[in-house]
Amino acid sequence: MTRTWGGDVGGGAPAVTAGARPDEARRHNRAALLRRLHVAGPCTRATLATELGLNRSTIKAVVDGLAEAGVVTEAVPAQRNGAGRPSLMVLPEPEAAVVLAIDVRVEQVAMAMVGIGGQVLGRHSWNLHHRTRTPGEVITHIAESAQLLADELAVAARGAAVSVPGVVRRDDGFVHEAPNLGWRDVALGTRLAAVLRIPVQVANDAELGALAEHVRGEAHDVDDLVYISADRGVGGGVISGGRPLRGTRGYVGEIGHLVVRPGGRACYCGNNGCWETEVGEAALCRALGLPEDTPRGVVIAELRALAEAPFPAPSAGPLDEFAEWLATGLVTVVNVTAPDLVVLGDLLAALPPPIVDHVREQVHARSLVSRAVGGTRIETSPLGRDAKLVGAAELAFEPVLGAV
């Protein structure tokens, strides 16, 4: 069974640089058109011409070339407007270009073969335990599972991308540290590329969560956003002016280590009172009156039960203190990054709506930047646990779409 990750993103493409050679212009136009179909879905040639700023003869030549190569097809739309000849819809062929998306989580690895348009062709996941969490075991299992998926679907991935909950060097996919996995100094990108025999990119999980929301989620119409990932730890992905903010060598987004409570709980990073010690998974378990090692499913069930029950005022609820620390950290994040939108992901996406409303109100009241822009939007992620997998697929597609 296949499905498509949702979300529509409009947008055109920059004009071809004056003086470009004809072959360069053709490649540029081809990549821009395919990117438009991949992100925003099927549309007519007329719509493509308007959105990409190209004349109809150029669009015809590009579409005809892609159709001849089996990358797109054209079909009569299901709904027709007017009495004239209907404009044909241009549709991407998902299996014309496929990538492998991998999400390495603390307790599980999820992977999917994804075709053009974001269509999931097949997926697989497995749980991680202490002995199966070592880099070597994870790499071996990824390689074996990728081959099984490829054989089952009769497709070959052109590239891969991996989401990791840690500090990742974007140049080569070197994982400097992934504390909750127990990893340090792992050449993940190089090692995976050697066994998969395709280009592999590796990125921090929160960065890929931000990419997913920007392309196919809550932030599809926003160019300045922050994605907050709360799992065992807390991380952040930032997109500024429509581009990811990565910092030196990609080491950016460790917002979970903002010190919000001096003298608070000890954090593995060496500080005390880091934000993730107050709003990470262990803190959420404490707030719910559960042991810190409570299984994820039980925590989610407790949050859902709270959401469905008559909810008390935040000042009287079980998540009162948790909400205050969440708001305190978000005030700093908003003041520093000035986003249009903050997306709460992972466990934070399961918070009861009254808690999210309270946090939103606190940030609007306490953040100078939020007041200046008329109230920064704070929303929960619609992508749920798939956010990092979606982001990994989009990262893998970036070079692939230009080479189809």
Secondary structure, DSSP 8 states (H G I E B T S, - for coil): --EE-------------TT--HHHHHHHHHHHHHHHHHHH--EEHHHHHHHHT--HHHHHHHHHHHHHTTSEEEE--SS--SSS----EEEE-GGGSEEEEEEE-SSEEEEEEEETTTEEEEEEEEE--TTT-SHHHHHHHHHHHHHHHHHHHT---SEEEEEESSEEETTTTEEEEETTTTEEEE-HHHHHHHHH-S-EEEEEHHHHHHHHHHHHSTTTT-SSEEEEEESSSEEEEEEETTEE---GGG----GGG-B-STT-SB-TTS-BSBHHHHHSHHHHHHHTT--TT--HHHHHHHHHHHHHS----GGGSTTHHHHHHHHHHHHHHHHHH--SEEEEEEGGGGS-HHHHHHHHHHHHHH-HHHHHTT--EEEE-SSGGGHHHHHHHHHHHHHHTTT-
